[in-house]
Amino acid sequence: MRVRNLTISYGGDPVLEGASIDVGTGQFVSLIGPSGSGKSSMLRAVIGLQKPLAGMVDAGFAPSEIGMLFQDDALLPWKTARENVALGLTFNGIGRTAALARADSWLGRLGLSGFGGRFPRHLSGGQRKRVAIAQVLAMQPKLLLMDEPFASLDAIVRARIIQDVAALVERERISVLLVTHDLEEAISLSDCVYLLSQGPRARITQQYQVPIPRPRDPVKARVHPAFAPLYEKLWNDLSHEVDFDRLAEAAE
């Protein structure tokens, strides 16, 4: 996936200006930055939900090969877990029996065997998130866009789900673009991290390569010798962007 000189505006000053990023085949890339820097806007542009003011987005795949995982699970409350997972498959023309069988398979791969007949209201937050992930991965996307999908989960559940998703993405060689505010999450999951400046007119200011080998456990990655120095670098650079904006406001 390639994004070149992307500029996005909602009528006033551009939220995002001249941003360029690359996501290689099977590569995991994270996008971090202050609130309001256009991270989610970039995801919407990639998936075709936001028309850019300028620039180019080449997703590299057909729309049917792109999956999107939001912060909210957005499951249909009147359908069971397996019916929710099968929904996109049936929309794509797969027969109901085959779609439900694939749904059961993906629920099993995500640790939810035996939960397919439950409605979302009968599932915990972590279980609903796993259903939403199964719903996306069952479509066998080649590019996965994730907008802070784990933010609402408690620490232990979040770590376990991240481990499972990372293993599946790595095994299936899915390209991923993740938006997150969590620097530890960005480093432990990613091959490359991009930093956006404070908006409006946010720009890509830094690109960091993560020198932690794969296959990788995102929890164990946090004790790798390269983790702490890179975290400190990211923290300092992100803090500079936030502090620079505050100083600019004070000067005015």
Helices and strands as residue ranges (DSSP letters): E 2-8, E 16-22, E 28-32, H 39-47, E 54-58, G 63-65, E 66-69, H 81-91, H 96-109, G 120-122, H 125-137, E 143-147, H 155-172, E 175-179, H 183-189, E 192-196, E 204-209, G 220-223, H 227-251
